[in-house]
Amino acid sequence: MKEYHPGRYSYVLLSGKLYSHLLAVDEAAQSYLDTTIPRMAAAATVTEELKASDQMAWVGRMNAIHAQVEELIGTDLIYC
């Protein structure tokens, strides 16, 4: 885990780079989410057939996958 630098936020904010930095992180996180969820769902055999036959199981599995991907995004992109 990287060390926290209290002056880093102030530097990025005052240099005018905060918005572009946050936008880049947001775009990377959304791309990660959009590509990883379908791959994890396919690996876990969460299919349209499951959705048609047992909607509650499908929703539960998709929610679990979504939460896992959000945790990965936090670890890999935000808190790195």
C-alpha positions as a Markdown table, in Angstrom:
| # | Residue | x | y | z |
|---|---|---|---|---|
| 1 | Met | 0.0 | 0.0 | 0.0 |
| 2 | Lys | 1.3 | 3.4 | -0.9 |
| 3 | Glu | 2.1 | 6.0 | 1.7 |
| 4 | Tyr | -0.4 | 8.8 | 2.2 |
| 5 | His | 0.9 | 12.2 | 1.2 |
| 6 | Pro | -1.2 | 15.0 | 2.8 |
| 7 | Gly | 0.1 | 17.7 | 0.4 |
| 8 | Arg | -0.7 | 15.7 | -2.7 |
| 9 | Tyr | -4.4 | 16.6 | -2.8 |
| 10 | Ser | -3.6 | 20.3 | -2.3 |
| 11 | Tyr | -1.0 | 20.2 | -5.0 |
| 12 | Val | -3.3 | 18.5 | -7.5 |
| 13 | Leu | -6.2 | 20.8 | -6.6 |
| 14 | Leu | -4.1 | 24.0 | -6.8 |
| 15 | Ser | -2.4 | 23.0 | -10.1 |
| 16 | Gly | -5.8 | 22.6 | -11.8 |
| 17 | Lys | -5.2 | 18.9 | -12.5 |
| 18 | Leu | -7.8 | 17.5 | -10.0 |
| 19 | Tyr | -10.7 | 17.4 | -12.4 |
| 20 | Ser | -8.8 | 15.8 | -15.2 |
| 21 | His | -7.3 | 13.2 | -12.8 |
| 22 | Leu | -10.7 | 12.3 | -11.3 |
| 23 | Leu | -12.2 | 12.1 | -14.8 |
| 24 | Ala | -9.4 | 9.7 | -15.9 |
| 25 | Val | -9.9 | 7.5 | -12.8 |
| 26 | Asp | -13.7 | 7.5 | -13.4 |
| 27 | Glu | -13.3 | 6.5 | -17.0 |
| 28 | Ala | -10.9 | 3.7 | -16.1 |
| 29 | Ala | -13.2 | 2.5 | -13.4 |
| 30 | Gln | -16.2 | 2.4 | -15.7 |
| 31 | Ser | -14.3 | 0.6 | -18.4 |
| 32 | Tyr | -13.0 | -1.9 | -15.9 |
| 33 | Leu | -16.6 | -2.4 | -14.6 |
| 34 | Asp | -18.0 | -2.8 | -18.1 |
| 35 | Thr | -15.4 | -5.4 | -19.2 |
| 36 | Thr | -15.0 | -7.4 | -16.0 |
| 37 | Ile | -18.6 | -8.0 | -15.0 |
| 38 | Pro | -19.5 | -9.9 | -18.2 |
| 39 | Arg | -16.3 | -12.0 | -18.0 |
| 40 | Met | -16.9 | -12.9 | -14.3 |
| 41 | Ala | -20.6 | -13.7 | -15.1 |
| 42 | Ala | -19.6 | -16.0 | -17.9 |
| 43 | Ala | -17.0 | -17.7 | -15.7 |
| 44 | Ala | -19.6 | -18.2 | -12.9 |
| 45 | Thr | -22.2 | -19.5 | -15.5 |
| 46 | Val | -24.6 | -16.6 | -14.8 |
| 47 | Thr | -26.5 | -16.8 | -18.1 |
| 48 | Glu | -29.7 | -15.5 | -19.7 |
| 49 | Glu | -31.1 | -19.0 | -19.2 |
| 50 | Leu | -30.6 | -18.7 | -15.4 |
| 51 | Lys | -32.2 | -15.2 | -15.6 |
| 52 | Ala | -35.3 | -16.7 | -17.3 |
| 53 | Ser | -35.6 | -19.7 | -15.0 |
| 54 | Asp | -34.7 | -18.2 | -11.6 |
| 55 | Gln | -34.6 | -14.5 | -11.5 |
| 56 | Met | -33.8 | -14.2 | -7.8 |
| 57 | Ala | -30.7 | -16.4 | -8.1 |
| 58 | Trp | -29.6 | -14.4 | -11.2 |
| 59 | Val | -30.0 | -11.1 | -9.3 |
| 60 | Gly | -28.2 | -12.4 | -6.3 |
| 61 | Arg | -25.2 | -13.7 | -8.3 |
| 62 | Met | -25.0 | -10.5 | -10.4 |
| 63 | Asn | -25.1 | -8.4 | -7.2 |
| 64 | Ala | -22.3 | -10.5 | -5.8 |
| 65 | Ile | -20.2 | -10.1 | -9.0 |
| 66 | His | -20.9 | -6.4 | -9.1 |
| 67 | Ala | -19.7 | -6.0 | -5.5 |
| 68 | Gln | -16.6 | -8.1 | -6.2 |
| 69 | Val | -15.7 | -5.9 | -9.2 |
| 70 | Glu | -16.3 | -2.7 | -7.2 |
| 71 | Glu | -13.9 | -4.0 | -4.6 |
| 72 | Leu | -11.3 | -4.8 | -7.3 |
| 73 | Ile | -11.7 | -1.3 | -8.7 |
| 74 | Gly | -11.1 | 0.2 | -5.3 |
| 75 | Thr | -8.0 | -1.9 | -4.7 |
| 76 | Asp | -6.5 | -1.6 | -8.2 |
| 77 | Leu | -7.5 | 2.0 | -9.3 |
| 78 | Ile | -8.6 | 4.1 | -6.4 |
| 79 | Tyr | -6.6 | 3.2 | -3.3 |
| 80 | Cys | -3.4 | 2.2 | -5.1 |
